[in-house]
Amino acid sequence: MSTNVEILSFSNTFFKYLCSFAWFDTDKQNALMKRYHIGSTEQGEQVGQPIFWHVNDEQKIVNGHIVTMDGNTGKIYDEGWYYQDGRMTCLFGEHLLPIATERTVALVKDEMTAVVMSCFPTPYIWLATGKADVTSGDLEALKGRAVVAFPDKGEYDRWRELQQSISNLRFYVSDVMERTQVGGHTIAQMVLSQQLHCHSPATERGCRQCHFSHEGINGTFCNRLHRYVEHGKGECNYEMVIDEKSMCASVTQSQEFGAAKNPIT
């Protein structure tokens, strides 16, 4: 133990970054803290750095991943582990597995990605490896679960190799980050880039005239807002819904794989 920390704390650069988005309100902040264990390094009067605690299915802290990041831009500068003795760690979010036994697991590399994606309506519980070099031992807790992996951009082939090399676990590997034209290296960055765009005061999105809307006598009626909307404002943020559908589109292929209801042993 080489760093003074607060076990649970909002006072870190990660939460500072999330609070720059209009959708991240107090309710989501409190829900996140109940869902995951996120602490902070002690930095005196300065905002600390986040610690993403890896808690196992027995609700015990195994290790903590410390991420040094810019609270304004979200850029990561450095990372390290709370316990630096080379011990094996569990998956981030592993403590959620006994609670949501029927849910499909979405697996990503970074803890921040898992935390951010858990804020959006998807059919998954979000877990993270916390590292790039993953072994079959790291995924032992997922045995018998339906798993969909969302590799970072450029990592699809490596995850496919991992998928084929692990005999005791079958999982579906999504290629959504390889196919997307939206900026970002991770699926969370892809989604957040759209949130920045939606809420940017410098840009006004036009109404997409989607299946939620129709042209009425007085203009465009939005069935999501249940009222008329000013054409050219895009007030219902349907773009965010489209992005969520795009994110999950590749998962429809996994229905044959049984990811929705049938855990695979």
C-alpha positions in Angstrom: 0.0 0.0 0.0 1.9 3.0 -1.3 -0.9 5.6 -1.7 -3.2 7.4 0.8 -6.7 7.0 -0.6 -10.4 7.4 0.1 -12.2 4.1 -0.5 -15.4 5.8 -1.8 -15.3 9.3 -3.1 -16.7 11.6 -5.7 -13.7 14.0 -5.4 -11.7 12.8 -8.3 -10.9 13.8 -11.9 -13.1 11.0 -13.3 -16.3 12.4 -11.7 -15.2 15.9 -12.6 -15.0 14.8 -16.2 -18.4 13.1 -16.1 -20.0 16.1 -14.6 -19.2 18.1 -17.7 -21.9 16.2 -19.5 -25.5 17.4 -19.2 -26.9 13.9 -18.9 -24.8 13.1 -15.8 -26.9 14.3 -13.0 -26.9 13.7 -9.2 -29.1 10.6 -9.6 -26.7 8.9 -12.0 -23.7 9.9 -9.8 -25.3 8.2 -6.8 -26.4 5.2 -8.8 -22.8 4.7 -10.0 -21.4 4.8 -6.6 -23.9 2.2 -5.5 -23.1 0.0 -8.5 -19.3 0.2 -8.5 -16.6 1.0 -5.9 -14.7 4.1 -7.0 -12.3 6.0 -4.6 -9.8 8.8 -4.8 -6.2 9.4 -4.1 -5.6 12.1 -1.5 -4.1 15.2 -3.2 -4.5 17.8 -0.5 -6.7 20.6 -1.7 -6.4 19.4 -5.3 -8.9 17.0 -6.9 -7.6 13.5 -6.5 -7.2 10.7 -9.1 -9.8 7.9 -9.4 -9.2 4.4 -8.0 -11.4 1.7 -9.5 -11.6 -1.0 -6.9 -11.7 -4.6 -8.2 -14.1 -6.4 -5.9 -14.6 -10.1 -6.2 -17.9 -12.1 -6.0 -17.3 -12.4 -2.2 -17.5 -8.6 -2.0 -13.8 -8.3 -1.0 -11.4 -5.8 -2.5 -8.7 -7.6 -4.5 -6.9 -4.5 -5.9 -7.4 -1.0 -7.1 -6.5 0.5 -10.5 -5.3 4.1 -10.1 -5.8 6.2 -13.2 -4.1 9.6 -13.7 -6.3 11.6 -16.0 -7.3 15.2 -16.9 -10.6 16.0 -15.4 -11.5 18.5 -18.2 -10.7 16.4 -21.3 -10.7 12.8 -19.9 -7.2 12.2 -21.3 -5.3 9.5 -19.4 -1.6 10.2 -18.6 -0.6 7.3 -16.4 -1.9 4.3 -14.5 -0.9 1.9 -11.7 -2.1 -0.5 -9.1 -2.8 0.1 -5.4 -1.2 -3.2 -4.5 2.1 -3.4 -6.4 3.1 -6.9 -5.4 2.2 -8.6 -8.7 -0.9 -10.3 -7.2 -3.6 -11.5 -9.6 -6.7 -9.3 -9.6 -10.3 -10.1 -10.3 -12.5 -8.4 -13.0 -13.7 -4.9 -12.3 -17.4 -5.3 -11.5 -17.1 -9.0 -10.7 -19.1 -8.4 -7.5 -22.2 -7.7 -9.6 -22.2 -11.3 -11.1 -24.1 -12.9 -8.1 -26.6 -10.1 -8.1 -27.5 -10.2 -11.8 -27.4 -13.9 -12.5 -29.6 -13.7 -15.7 -28.0 -10.7 -17.3 -25.6 -10.9 -20.2 -22.1 -9.7 -19.4 -20.5 -6.9 -21.5 -16.7 -7.1 -21.2 -14.4 -4.2 -21.9 -10.8 -3.4 -21.1 -11.0 -0.1 -19.2 -12.9 0.4 -16.0 -14.0 3.9 -17.1 -15.6 2.3 -20.2 -17.6 -0.1 -18.0 -18.7 2.6 -15.6 -19.8 5.0 -18.4 -21.6 2.4 -20.4 -23.5 1.3 -17.3 -25.2 4.7 -17.3 -27.0 4.0 -20.6 -29.9 1.6 -21.1 -28.4 -1.6 -22.4 -29.2 -5.3 -21.7 -25.9 -5.9 -20.0 -23.9 -5.7 -16.8 -20.6 -4.0 -17.6 -17.3 -5.5 -16.4 -13.7 -4.7 -17.3 -10.4 -6.5 -17.3 -8.4 -3.5 -16.3 -5.6 -4.6 -18.5 -4.7 -5.6 -22.1 -3.1 -9.0 -21.5 -6.0 -11.2 -20.5 -5.6 -14.9 -19.7 -8.2 -17.7 -19.2 -7.6 -17.4 -15.5 -8.7 -13.8 -15.6 -12.0 -14.8 -17.0 -12.7 -17.8 -14.7 -15.5 -15.9 -13.0 -17.4 -15.7 -16.3 -17.6 -19.4 -16.8 -21.2 -20.4 -17.5 -22.2 -16.8 -18.3 -23.3 -15.3 -21.6 -20.6 -12.8 -22.5 -20.2 -10.1 -25.2 -16.8 -8.5 -25.5 -16.5 -5.0 -26.9 -12.8 -4.6 -27.9 -11.3 -1.1 -28.3 -10.7 0.0 -31.8 -7.9 -2.0 -33.4 -8.2 -4.8 -30.8 -10.8 -6.9 -32.5 -8.4 -9.5 -34.0 -6.6 -9.9 -30.7 -9.8 -10.6 -28.9 -10.8 -13.0 -31.6 -7.6 -14.9 -31.0 -8.3 -14.9 -27.3 -11.8 -16.2 -27.9 -10.4 -19.1 -29.9 -7.6 -19.9 -27.4 -9.8 -20.2 -24.3 -11.5 -23.6 -24.3 -13.6 -23.3 -21.1 -15.4 -20.1 -22.1 -17.3 -19.1 -25.3 -18.2 -15.5 -25.9 -19.2 -13.3 -28.7 -16.8 -10.6 -29.8 -18.4 -7.4 -31.2 -16.9 -5.5 -34.1 -18.9 -2.3 -33.5 -15.7 -0.2 -32.9 -14.2 -1.5 -36.2 -17.3 -0.5 -38.1 -18.2 2.8 -36.6 -17.4 6.0 -38.3 -17.7 8.0 -35.1 -14.6 9.2 -33.3 -13.2 7.4 -30.2 -11.0 4.5 -29.3 -13.4 2.8 -26.9 -17.2 2.3 -27.0 -17.6 4.7 -24.2 -15.6 7.4 -26.0 -17.8 6.8 -29.1 -21.0 7.3 -27.0 -19.6 10.3 -25.1 -18.5 12.0 -28.3 -22.2 12.0 -29.4 -23.3 13.4 -26.0 -20.8 16.2 -26.3 -22.2 16.9 -29.8 -25.8 16.7 -28.7 -25.2 19.2 -25.9 -22.8 21.6 -27.5 -24.3 25.1 -27.6 -22.3 25.8 -30.8 -24.2 23.2 -32.8 -27.9 22.7 -33.2 -29.1 19.3 -34.5 -32.0 19.2 -36.9 -35.0 17.0 -36.1 -34.4 13.7 -37.8 -38.1 13.1 -38.5 -37.6 9.6 -37.2 -40.3 7.0 -36.5 -40.9 8.8 -33.2 -42.3 11.9 -35.1 -44.7 12.8 -37.8 -45.8 16.0 -39.5 -49.0 17.5 -38.0 -51.0 20.5 -38.8 -48.8 22.7 -36.6 -45.5 21.2 -37.6 -43.4 18.3 -36.4 -45.0 16.3 -33.6 -42.6 14.3 -31.5 -44.1 11.1 -30.0 -41.2 10.8 -27.6 -41.9 14.2 -26.0 -45.6 14.1 -26.8 -45.7 17.6 -28.1 -44.8 19.7 -31.1 -41.1 20.5 -31.6 -39.4 23.3 -33.4 -38.0 21.9 -36.7 -34.2 22.1 -36.6 -33.8 21.7 -32.8 -33.7 17.9 -32.4 -35.0 18.4 -28.8 -35.6 14.7 -28.1 -32.0 13.7 -28.5 -32.9 10.8 -30.8 -29.4 10.8 -32.0 -28.4 9.3 -28.7 -31.0 6.5 -29.1 -29.6 5.8 -32.6 -26.1 5.5 -31.2 -27.3 3.0 -28.5 -29.0 0.9 -31.2 -25.9 1.1 -33.4 -23.8 0.0 -30.4 -26.0 -3.0 -29.8 -26.7 -3.8 -33.5 -23.9 -6.4 -33.7 -25.3 -8.1 -30.6 -28.4 -9.2 -32.5 -26.2 -11.7 -34.2 -25.5 -13.2 -30.8 -29.0 -14.4 -30.4 -28.1 -17.6 -32.1 -25.2 -17.7 -29.7 -27.7 -17.5 -26.9 -26.4 -14.4 -25.2 -29.8 -13.1 -24.2 -31.3 -16.0 -22.2 -29.1 -19.1 -22.4 -25.8 -18.9 -20.4 -23.2 -21.1 -22.1 -21.0 -23.5 -20.2 
